[in-house]
Amino acid sequence: MDPEIRVVQCGGSRLNYRRPLVSADSKYLLCVSGDSIKVFSTVTEECIHVLWSHRDLVTGIEFNPNNPLQLYSCSLDGTIKLWDFIDGILIKTFHIGYKMFSLYSSKHDTVFVIAENKDSSENFQLLSIKLPKSTEQECEAKNLTLLFADVNQSPKSTAVGRNVSVHIVNVYSYYTFHP
């Protein structure tokens, strides 16, 4: 009996740049891959959609807490995009005007991003952004609040708490080896 041969489409940029997401129903795996997001079926292991629209490296993805079938993405191109990842459709583009390095979402149409500090190339800032409700497919987000002006760009070093409480922490791993 011949073993079954299975071909799965793959290729592109690194998939481990940012943490992957698994949909609420566990049917989809979403991975950042360069300037796109790849949507994989966990059943067939195939890439079913590639979400293309960003013009630079995608640096963060988060599910929309108000709709588990939608996904936010941010990029070094200065935009946040809202996607229907099931159908592979871009719903909306929010122009922010800052290079963003990570993204956190909340239920109140507010996102938190770690963004470039235009006054200093060495420091980054934590911003709260109220995403406007608009019928236009592209809109500018003007309601930005600076929460911290000097944070680490790594999402591993930043935690955002409830009730808009923000805590900055550095995470260290220590290993002890015993012979």
N, C-alpha and C positions, 0 to 999 in steps of 0.2 A: 504494500500500500504506500503510495507516494504522500509525503507530508504536504499539507496545504500551504501554498505560497500566498502571502498577503503583501500587497504593496500599499504603503501609506505615504501620502504626500508630505514632504518636510523640506526644510532648508530655510535659509535666511539668516537673520542676526541672532545674537545670543538671546536665549529665552530666560536666563536666570538673572538678568539685570535688576529686575524688581520682582517682588513676591507675586506668584500667580494667585488667581482667585478661582474659587469653585462656586458655581451657582447654587442657589438655595435648594433646588431640587437635585443637585449633584449630577446633572446631565451635561454640564459644560465646564470646561477648564479654559480660563482666559489668561493669556501670557503676553507681556510686553515683548516686542521683538523689533528693536531699532525704532523706526518712525511709524510703526504700526502695532496693532494688537491682534494676536491670533486667537481665534475661538475654536477649540477642539471639542469634539464629542467624546464624552467619557465612555460611551457604549461602543462606538466603532473605532475610536482612537484616531479619527481623521480630522484634519483641519477643515472645518466647514465654512469659515469666513475669515477673511483678513480685513480688518478695519483700517482703511487708509484714509488719511485726510491731513494729518499733522505734517508740517514741513521740516520738522527737526525731531530729535530724539524724544520719545515718549518716556516720561519720568515717573508717572504714577497712574494707577487705575483704582477706582473704588466703585462699588455698586451704589446706585441711587437708593437711599434708605426709604424713599417714598414709593419706589417701584422696583421690585427685584429683577425685572426684565430689562432694566436700563443700566448703563454704565457711564461713569464720568472718567475722562482721561485728561491728563495735563502734560505739557511738553515744554521743551526749551524754546519753542516758537512763540510763546506768550499767550497761548490759548488753552481754554478748557472746553472739551467737547462732550456732548451728551449723545449716547448711542443707544439704539435698540440692537443689542448684540445677538438676539435670536434671529432676526431677519438681516442683520448686517447693514443697518441703515443709520446714517448720521442724522440726528434729530436737530441739534442746535450747536452753534459755535459761539462761545463767549470770549471776547477779546479782553485780555487782562493787561497786557503791556509789560509784563515782567517775565523773565525766564523763571520757570517753576521747576523745583527739584523733587517735590513730593506733594501728595494730595490726601486730605482727610475730609469726609463728608458728614453732614448732619441732617436731621429731618426737617430743618427749618429753611430749606433752600439756601443754606450757607455752607461754604466749603472753607477749609483751612489749608493754606499752602505754605510751603517753605520756598521763598523766592529770592532772586538776586537782590542785593542792596545796591541801588544805583549810585549811592554815595561812596561805596567801598567795595572793591573787587574781592576782598578777603572775608567779608562778613555777609551773612545771609539774614533774612528777616522772616518772621512768622506773621502772615496776613490772614485776616478773616475777610471773606468776600461774599457779599449778599448777591446771589445770582438773580438778575432781573427776570420778571415774568414778561415775556414778549411774544408776539405772534411771528416776529421775524425769525428767519433761520440763523441769521448772524446778528449779534448785538454786543455792545460794549458794557462791561461790568464796571460801574463807576463807584459803587459803594464798597470801598476797601477800608479796612481798619487795621492799623499796625498794632500788633499785640506785643511782639518783641523785636528789637532791632539787631540783636546779635545772637544768632542761633547756628547750630551745626546743620549743614545741608543734608546730612544723612537721616533718613527716616528711622533708623535704628536708634538714634540718639534723642528722639523727640517723642513725647507723648502728650496727647490732648485729652483732658478729662471732661467730665460732665459739667453742665451748667456754665459753659464757656470758661471753666477753670483750665488753665494751661500750666503744665509742669514740664520743665526741661530736665532731662536726665541723661546721663551717659551710662551706657550699658557695657560692662566688662565681663568677660568670661575667664574664669580661672580654672585651670586643670592641675590636679595633683596626680603624679604618677608614683606608684609604690612598686618597687621591684619584687 
